[in-house]
């Protein structure tokens, strides 16, 4: 969950025009390198670096978060967050709010009032599949598609999952296995997302011209 949870928090913090936050695509390469966070901060040319760890015991999560100044390493925040796996949305909001205060801004986009799914196993699997998609290789994208298809079976009304499935199928059909089959599957998933949420209403046209 480490990359997927970080991505959700990055998206929330990026919604504020007071902060310039590096995208997940820039920071995910550090996830498994064991590199010193301050060295990563210098490479990314940022003023503040945030890192953390996740512990999971049964349905419980504990997330430790640290924010430090890149110059000198002075601590801006050191916090611990406990949550049930079923409350990942609340966990994201709590961490993002803490970071916003530590960084001197009270403005941060919080999660939707209505979660995209109330099925906790479906959401956890969705986050794991999303992390696979970040890796940008054929095997992981294909695995992510299988995982997201399982998500849509767990919750057929999870619009974000259908939209992500459409995106993944487009990637397969344009990058790894060119052909109309994947694009047709993308359009089917895109239409399902559109039917569930108007936010995804333009996806079908975009998938025809990836």
Secondary structure, DSSP 8 states (H G I E B T S, - for coil): -HHHHHHHHHHHHHTSTT-----HHHHGGGTTT---HHHHHHHHT-SEEEEEEEEEETTEEEEEEEEEETTT--EEEEEEEEEEGGGHHHHHHHHHHHHHHHTT--------SS-S-S-HHHHHHHHHHHHHHTT-SHHHHHHHHHHHHHHHHH-TT-HHHHHHHHHHHHHIIIIIS-SHHHHHHHHHHHHHHHHH-GGGTTHHHHHHT-
